[in-house]
Amino acid sequence: MESTKVRAGTGVQIKRKYENELEDAWDMITSSPKDPTGYLIAGYCYKDKGKQEKAINVFNMGLNQVSITHKEYEALRQGKQEAESRKNKRMDILGQLPLDIIYLIFDDYFDQGSIIPYLHVCSRWHKIIVDYSKFWERMSFGNCSSKSEMVLPYYMLLPSICQHVQELEVFNKSHIATLFELFRINNFSRIRSLKVEQNEYWAFKNPVSYAALSTALNAISKTLTTLDLSLEAKSANLPSLSDILNISSNLTTLRYVIEHNHAVLLPITITPQHKTMLKELALSSLCEEDTINSTELQKLLHHSPYLSHLAIGNCDDTIYTAIQNHGQTINSLYLDHYKLYNEFSIRHMWNNSHSIVLDNSSPGLKNFSIRNIISPWSLLSFIKYHRHTLSFLLFDLECATSDHDDDWEKCIDVLSLFPLTKLIHLKLQGLKKDELLAFEDILPAILTTMNNINNDSRQQISKLQKLELSIEAMIPNNVLNAITKMPELTELNLTRCSFDTDNMHALLKIFERRSNNNSILTARTIHTLSLSLSLLSTLHFEDVRGLNDDILLTISKIKSLTRLTINFYEHEDYTIYKTFAQNISKLPLLEWLGLRYIGIKRDHLKILATSKSLRYIDIYCIADDFNQEELCQIGKASPNNLVIREIFL
């Protein structure tokens, strides 16, 4: 610290000395314009400080004023020449530094986008920049929002950096043929991931040909492990799924989602002796001829002995047999039977499936998501077969096609007779009439059967920890009753649901009393308490109907909560919100709070900011309007730098 002070003091002294010398020099010039001393002192001061233009001007003034016969006239002329030489000669900073120092500067001050303009400075800079592999390991081009790509289109840069590229994303199809040719003639020796996406935003009037894709894949097949193709209808000459698998033998992840009227997925014609390295596979096609059935899926599974994640859109009911008999390695499965919706659902699944934590220490299907069910009966033997391993189950009934109540009743009977003993996370969502059957029959069948498990000492206790219901229907009272008896339930997310107000209030009172009975609450104790006293840590009420003052205030007293969302609750008496805010501010564990369409005002936010545990508050359409600066000021006044964010939905 002392040496730092000494250096700082020395720097101040040098600056003061420089300023004093300049001041003295200009005094000399003013008082004795024919004397070269003042010009020499001022000129060299400017020159040594890198101000060559000023130095040249001062030396010119001296040369014009001082007699040519003066003995110091030559010193003025030499000083001017030195300043001009320095001005005309640019210093190559990068050329003066060792590479390790240059790379430290790159890491601290530049990223891929900001370094691009400096490629044009000189050949030396260009070489240093393109040789630094960290800038080019991941490339994404064709994005119109990329300012750096406007300076230099990335496809033009690829030949110089191809040896560094490991991941490549392509969105703009206007240069897709050029890209495929670059793969063929350049050495992309480290590339392991390729993503090509053509969505409606990038749609072109003329079809985009992918005839050269197979050749391009062959050129990078030795290192390519991930291939992600999402292509719209205006695509031509697409390679078949089998061609891709036969060429790219090292793929571990493949996503092939196409909105096309020509079959590319089927038939499966993989080389008989070929075994893929696939671990993750997502397939979807709008073509009727690409509807995946048991026979074709069996071929695919036979050639994929390591497959663990499988997602299929546009499939029939027979595939359950193939998965049950030949998909023993699969632990995560997503099925969408309705082809018109598959592209979106497959993409959504692909982006979110890895957020679900699975226990892969034992074999068996753990994660099962089913969307747009053709017939509940087709699921019966499949769910029954995997009932001892399923930990995550999603029923999406948005477009279920069975209109026969008997089909649903048979499904309910099976769920009742064969309980899901390992289920940790249950999610039920939908939009149409079949959702009523889900709430009235399927959900009670799953949850009440779990309670029967708890009462049977010969069976394993229920493992359900998270329940998500997103459906416009009334939650049956027996379901609310079952929730209170779930020994490990900690998360409850309700969206668009309605419920009996008294029964919901009674349920929440139980969780309030449980949190009050544990006088010492920390993040650790929530997970170590007796199984008979599950504590609610996460509660989300989004657009629910039936919320009243009693429920709102009871929620605000559940001391075990760490995350809470209250959405769409309006009340003319603002005193209820003051009490709510006061209660919330005293919750010992609450870290995140979401408030949307609720009558919270400025004073209430200030009360919430007194919380010792809150880290984030997300607000949307509350009673008062705020600017971001005001929200920051309220947050800074909190004990722990609370962040208050106005979100936009």
N, C-alpha and C positions, 0 to 999 in steps of 0.2 A: 504493500500500500504506500509505503514511504517513497519507493522508487517511482511509482506512478505520479505522486505529487511533485517530485523533483522534475520529472519529464514535462509535466504540465506547466510547471513554473518556468522551465527553460524555454518552452514553446512560446509562452507569453512574452518573455524577455526578448526573444528573437523577433517576434512580430513588432514589438514596440521599437526595437532598434531599427528595423526596416522602415517603419513609419517615420521615425525621427530623422533617418538619413535622407529620405525623400523630401521631408519638409525642409531640411537644411539645404538640400540641393536646389530646390525651387526658389528658396530665398536667395541663393547665390546667383541663379539665372536672372532673377528679377533685378537684383542690385547691380550685377556685373554681367550683362548679356554678352560681352565680348570675351569673357573668361571661360575656357573650356571645362574647368573643374566641375561646375554644377551640372553641365550636360553629361559628363562622363559618369559622375556618381549616380544621377537619376537613370541614365540609360542602362547601366550595368545592374542597378537594382531591379528594373523592370525585366531585363533579360534573364537574370538569375531566377526570377519568380515565374518565368514562363510567359510573361506578357510581351511577346515579341513585337506586336504591332505598336504598342506604346513606346517600346525601346527604340524602334526604327524612327518614329516621329521625333523623339527627343534628340537622337543623333543627327537627324536631318536639320533640326533647328540649330544645333551647334555648328554643323558644317556651313550653314548659311550665314551665321553671325561671326564665327571665329575666323581670323585671318589665315589664309592658306599658308603663310610663312611661319605660323606659330608652331612650336616644337611638338604640341599635343594634337595638332590637326590630324596627323596620321592615326593617332589612337582613336579619334572620333570615327574616322573612316573604317578602321578595323572593327570597332564595336558594332557599326552598322552592318558590315558584312557578316559577322557572327550571328546577329539577330535575324538577318534575312535567311541565313543558312538553316538556323533552327526552325524558322517559320516554314520553310519549304520542305523540310525533312520530317515526315510523320514518324513518331516513335511507335514501333510495334510492341505493344505491352505484352501480348501473349508470347511473342518471340523471345522476350527477355526473361521469362519465368520458366522454372522446371514444370514438367507435366503434373506432378502431384499437387503443386500449388494451384495450377490452373484448374484442376479438377475440383479442388476444394472451393474455389471461387464459383465454379459452375454449380456445385451442389447447394451453395448458400444463396445464390442470387438469381439463378436461371432455371427455367423448366423448358420442356420441348417447344412450347409455343413462343416463349420470349427469346429463345436463342436463334430461331430461324432467320431473322433479318441480318444477323451478323455473319451468316454464311457468305454474304456478298462483299465483305470488307476486302479480303484478299485471299489468295490461294492458300497461304499459311494458315489463316484462321479457318478457312473452309476445311482443311485437312484435320486440324485439331478437333473441330466440332464434330465432324462426321465420324471420327475415330473414337469418340467418347460413347461407349455402348449404352450407358444408362439413359441417355436421351431417347434412344430409338428402340428400346426393348418392347414397348407397346405403342403401336401406331393406329390411329383412327382417322380415316379421311373420307371425304365426300360430305362432310357436315358443313352446311352453309353458314353456320355461326362461328366457324373457326377463322379468326383473323389471320393467323399465321399461314393458313393454307391459301389465303388470298395473295400473300407475299410470294409463296413458292408452293405450287400444287404438290402434294405429298407423293403422288405417283411418279413425278419427275425426280424426286429425291431418292426413291427406293433403290435404284441401282447402286448408289453410293453407300447405302447403309444396310443393304440386304443381309449382310452377315451378322448384324446385331439384332434384327427383328425377331421377337419371340411370339408376340401376339399382334394380330392384324385385324382391324374392323373396317369394313367397306360399306358405305351407304349410297354413294352416288354411282349409278350404273353407266353413266356416259363414258367412263374409262374402264369398264370391267374387262373388256377384251384386251386392253393394254396391260392390265394387271396380270391376267392369265399368261400373257406372253412374257412378262417379266419373271414370273415363276419358272418358266421354261428355260430362259437364257441366263438367269442369274442364280447365284448360289445362296439360297435362303437356308443356310445350314443349321440354324437354331430355331426355326419357326415351329411352334407347337400348337398354336391356336389360330384358327381362321374363322371370321364371322362375316357373312354377307347378308345384308338385310335390305329388302326392297319393300317399303310400305307405301301407302297411298300418297304420302307426301312427295315421295320420289318417283311416282308413277310417270311413265313416258308414253307418248302417243304410239310409238312403234315398239313391238316386242323386243326385249333384250335377250340376245342369244347367249346360252351357256354351253355351246358346243365344245368350247376349249377347256371347260372346267375339268373334265376327266384327265386331260393331258397335264393340266396344271397340278392336279392332286397327285398324279404319278410322280411329278418332279419333286414334291415335298413330302412324299409318303413316309420316308424313313424317320422323320422327326415329328410329323403332325399327329397330335393326340386328341385335339378337340376341334370339331367342325360344327359350325352353327349356321344353317341356311334357313332363312325366312323370306320366302319369295311370293310376290303377288301374281295375279293372273297374267300380267303382261310379261311372261317369261317363256322363252322357247328353247327347244333342244336341251331340256333338263336331263341330267344323268339319272339313271334308275338307282334306287336304294342298293340293289345288289351290286351294281357297278362300283358305287362308292365304297362298299365294304370289301369288295375284291381288290380294289386298288389300294385303299388306305388301310393296310393291315394292322397298323399300330394305334388306331383310334380307340380311345377309352371313353370318349364322350361324343355323341352325335345327336344333333337336333335338326330334323328335316321337316319343316312346316311349309306347306305350299298351298296356295289358293289357285288351283289349276284344274282344267277340265280333262286333262290327259293323265292316264295312270303312270305313276313313276315309282310307287312303293311296291306294287305287286305286278307279277308274281315274284316270289323270292327264289332267286336262282344263284345262290352262293356256291362257289366251288366245293364239291363234296368233302374234300379233306381239310378245307379251310376252317379254322377256329378264330373268331374275332377276339379282340382284347376288350370289348365293350363292357363298361361298368354302368354307364348312364345312356339311356336312349329315349328320345322323344320323337314321335311320328304323327303327322297329321296331314290329311289331304281332303280336298272337297270333291274329288272325283269319285263317282259311285263305284267304279271298278277298283278303287283303292280301299274299299271297306274291308278292314282286316278281320279275318275269321280265324277259327281254331286251327285249321290246316296250315295256313300261311304263318301264323304266329308260332306254331310248333316248329316249323323249319327254322325260323329265326332264333328261337330259344335253343334249338339243338346246336346251332353254330356259335352261340354266345354263352359259354359256361361260366363267365364271371359277372354276368349282368345282375346289378343290384337295384338300380332305379329305372323304372319303365313308365313312360307316359304315352298314351295312345288316344288320338281323336278319330272319330269316324270308324267305329268298330261294332260288330254285332255281339249277340249274347253268347255265342259259342266259345268266345276266347277264354271264359272262366275255366273251362275244362283244360285248355292248353296250359294256362298259368298254373293251375292246381297240380297238373301231372308233370309239367316239364319246367316250371319256374321256381324250383326250390331255392335258388340263390337270391331271388328278388325280395328285398325288404321294404321297398317303397314303390307304390303303384298308384297311378292316376289314370282314370278311364273317363272318356267323354263319348257317349254314344251318338250325339247329335251333331252331324258334320257341319251344319251352318254356323255353329258357334265355336268349333274346335280351335281355330287359330288363336283367338283371344285367350281361351281357357288354357291351352297348352303353354302359351307364352307366360301367362300369369303363374301357372304352376311352376314353370322352369325357373322363374325369378324368385319364387318364395319357398320352394320345397326344401331347400337346404336350411331354412330357418327353424325347421322342426328337428329337435334333438332326438336321435334314435339310439336305443341301446342295441348295438350290433354284436354284443358279446355272445349272443345265442342266435341260432338260425331261425328263419320264419319271417312272414310278412308282418311288418311293424306299422307301416303308414299306408292307409288305403283311402283314396279320395274317389268318389263316384259322382258323376255329373250327368244330368239328363238321362235318367234311368228308363230303359225300354220297358222292362217288366220286373217288379220286385222279386218275382219267383226265381228268376235267373240268378239272383244273388244268394239264395238260401244256402245251397250246399257250400258255396265259396266262403261265406261268412262263418258258417258252422265249422268248416275245416280249419279256418285260421283264428278261431275265437280265443285260443290260448296264447296267441302272440301279438295280436293287434294292440298297439298303444295309441295310435291316432286314427280317427275315423271321421270322414267328411261326407255327409249326404247333401248334395246340391240338387234340389228338386225343381229347378227353374223351368225345365221343359220335360218333365216326366210324361211318358206317352201312354201309360196304362190307365185306362178309365174304369177298370174293374176293381171294386172294393175287395173282392175275394183275394185278388193278388196281394193286396196290402195286408189283409188279415193273416194270410199264410206267412208273410214275412214277420209279422208281429209275433205269431206263435213261435216261430223259430228263435227270434230274439229272446223270448221269454224262457224257452226251454234250454237254450244254450247260451248262457250269459258270457259277456266279454270280460273275462276275469283280469286282463292286463291293461284294459283301456285307461289311458291317462288324459287324453284330450279328445273331446267330442264336439264337433261343429255341425250345426244343422242350418241350412239356409235355402231360400227359395222365394218365388214370387207369385206362383199361380195356385189354383185350387187344391193341388195335391199337398200343399203345405199344411192344410188343415188336418189331413190324415197324419202327417208327420208329427204335428203337435199333439193331436188327440190320441194317437196310437203308438207310433214308432218311439217317440221320446219317452213316454211313460214305460213302454216295454223294456227299454234299455236301463233306465234309471231305477225303476222299482225292482227289477230283477237284481240289480246290484245290491239293493238293500236286503233282499232275500239272501244274497250271498253272505252279507255281514252277519245275519242271524243264524247262519248254518256253520257250526264250528268245524265241519269237515271241509268247508270250502275256503279259498283264499279271500281275504277282505277286498273290497272295492279299492281300486287304485286311482280313480278319477280325480284329477287335479284341476282341470280347466274345462269349462262348459261355455260354448259360444252359440247363441241362438239369434239368427238374423232372418226374421220372417214376420209377415203381417198377420198375426193370429194371436189368439188368447192362449197363454201358457196354462195348462190344466193345473188345478190345485194339487193333485197328487204328485205332480212334478216338483212344485214348490216345496212340498213336504219331503220329497225324496232328497232334494238338495241339502236340506239341513242335516240329513243323516249320512252324507258322504264324508267319511272320516278323513280324507286327505284333500278335499276340495279347497282351493285357495284363490281361484280366478273365476269370475262370473262376468260375461260380456253379453248384454242384451241390446239388440238393435231392432227397431220397428215393432217390437212386441207390445202386447197389452197383457194385463194381469188383474187378478182380483186385488184391489188395493189393501184390504185388511190382511189378506194372507201374505202379500209381499211385505207389508209392514212387520208382521209377526216373524217372518223369515229373517229380516234384517235385524230385528231386536235380538234374535238368538245370537247372531254374529257380534252384535254390540256387547251383549252380556259376556260372551266368551272372551272378547278382548279386554273387558273390564276385570275379569276374574284372574287375569295374568298381570299382576301389578308391575312386573319388570319386563318391558317389551324392547327388544332390540331386533335387528335384522336376523341375528343368529337364532334367537329363541323361537321365532316363527317356525323354523324347520325342526326344532328338537322337542316340541311339546308332544304330549300324548296324542296318539292317533284318534282318540275319541273326542278331541277338542280341536278340530281343524279351524284355523284362523284365516279370515278372508284378507288377502293382500292386494288383490286387483279387482276393481269394480267399475264397469263401464255401462252407463245408461244412455243410449243414443236413440233419440226420437221415439222413446217409449211412451205409451199412453197409460195413465193411471197414477202418475207421480203426483204426490200431494205434499203438504207442509210436514206432516208427521214422518213420511218416508224421507224427505230431504234432510230433516234435522237428525233423524236416526242414523242416516248415512254419515253425517258429519261427526258422529260420536264413535265410529268404529275405529278404535285405536290401532288396529293391526294393518290398516290400509297403507300401501306404499304408492299406489297409482289409482287415480280416480277421475272419471269423466262424467259430467252432468250436462246433458244436452236437451234443449227445448223445454224450459220450465219458466213460465211467466206468471208473476203475481203482482197485484197492485199495491199490496202492503210491503214496502221495502224493509220493514223491520225484520222480516223473516230472513232476508239476505244478510243483514248485519249479524244476527244470531248464527247463521250458517257460517259466515266468515270467521267469527270468533271461535266457534267450535273447531273449524278446520285448522286454524292457526295453532291449536293446541295439540293436534295429532302428532305423536312423537316420531312416526316413521314415514309420513307422507313426503314423497320426493317429487312427484309429478301430478299436476292438476290440470284438467281440461275443462273449460267453461265455454259453452256455445249456446247461443239463443237463450240467455238467462239474464235476469234483471240485476246483475252485479254492477255497482257503480264505483266511482273513483275512491270514495272513502272505504268501501269494502275491500278494494284491492290493497289499500294501505294497511288494513287490518291483517289481510293474508300475508303481507310482506313481513310481519313480525314473527312468522313461523321460524323455528330454529331448524327445521328439517327440510322444508321446501327448497327445491333446486330450480324447478321450471313450472311456469304457468302458461298454458296456451289458451288464448282467448279468441273468440269470433262472435261478432254481433251481440255484444253485451249492451247494457243500458246506456253507458256513456261512451263518447268518442274520445280516442286518444291518438296522439302522435307518438312515434317511436322514441323520441327523446324523453317525453314524459314517462313512458313505461320504463325506460332505463333508469331514470331518476328514482322512481318508486322502488325498483329492484335493488339499486345501490344502497338504499337506506335499510335494507334487510340485514340480518345478522350474517348471512352467508352468500352475498352477491347473487341474489335471486335473479333469474332470467325470465322476463315476461315477454312473450312473443305473440304478436297479432298474426294469426294464420289466415290463409286465404284458401277456401275450399273450391 
